[in-house]
Amino acid sequence: ERDAKGLDDVYLLRIEQLYPVPSEPLKVELARFNGAEMVWCQEEPENQGAWQFLAPRIAGIIGSLIGYAGRPESASPAVGSYGKHKDQHTALLKQAFEI
């Protein structure tokens, strides 16, 4: 999506290890972008995935809250409809790159 939009000012960081939270490496990496707008993006619904676990920890590392781009909360990890899934995915990407 970043390439499709021709964006050269967006940095993507993938966190592979969720626990224990790699606080020091994360602190060093995120310090490179001091003052930048940070957004957590995940395909899982908001109440699933790593967002709720990592958001307060990342806020503690960088000293501020970060934005969220992703699917709304849901009782199920899948919406059960390809069309709705595609719509949510499109909205997720739009939200992530336009915050």
Secondary structure, 3 states (H helix, E strand, C coil): CCCCCCCCCCCCCCCCCCCCCCHHHHHHHHHCCCCCCCEEEEEEECCCCCHHHHHHHHHHHHCCCCEEEEECCCCCCCCCCHHHHHHHHHHHHHHHHHC
